[in-house]
Amino acid sequence: MDITIEALQAYLAEHYCGWATEQSMFMKLVEEIGEVAEVLNKRAGRKYSEETDLQEQLGTELADMIHYIIAIAAINDIDLSRIILEKDKKAAVKYNHATNLETFLSNRGKSE
């Protein structure tokens, strides 16, 4: 099953709106960033780890980061998909990319 940003944002808005604050969600995001850093340090050998599946753990922590990033957008009623597309268009021009995200997605849809 694929998850869209819009669907996740709607789900998190329903889950968090009315009681969560952007500050509380941001603090959770910072915690998750620290957990990603810890996993990356373990993978690089800078920190000891008895865990064997650091790839899975990294995926879990990255998913947590995405959760809180999108939750912050959701409780602030920000259309994150629109903003990502707009920002990427500007970046594609600024950094002289061959394509932008919107074009990539359009071309991808044609090949599926």
QUIDA-V188523 format. One line per field, one symbol per residue. ss: DSSP state (h for helix, s for strand, l for the rest). psi: psi as a letter, one per 30 degrees, with the letter a starting at -180 (. if undefined). burial: # if it has 16 or more other C-alpha atoms within 10 Angstrom, else .. A space follows every 50 residues. Layout:
ss=???
psi=???
burial=???
This chain:
ss=llllhhhhhhhhhhhhlllllhhhhhhhhhhhhhhhhhhhhhhlllllll lllhhhhhhhhhhhhhhhhhhhhhhllllhhhhhhhhhhhhhhhllllll hhhhhhhhhhhl
psi=kkkleeeeeeeeeeefkfekleeeeeeeeeeeeeeeeeeeeeefgfkkkf kfifeeeeeeeeeeeeeeeeeeeefghkieeeeeeeeeeeeeeeghkfll eeeeeeeeeef.
burial=.......###.##........#..##.##..#..##.###.##....... ......##..#..##.#########....#.......##..........# #...........
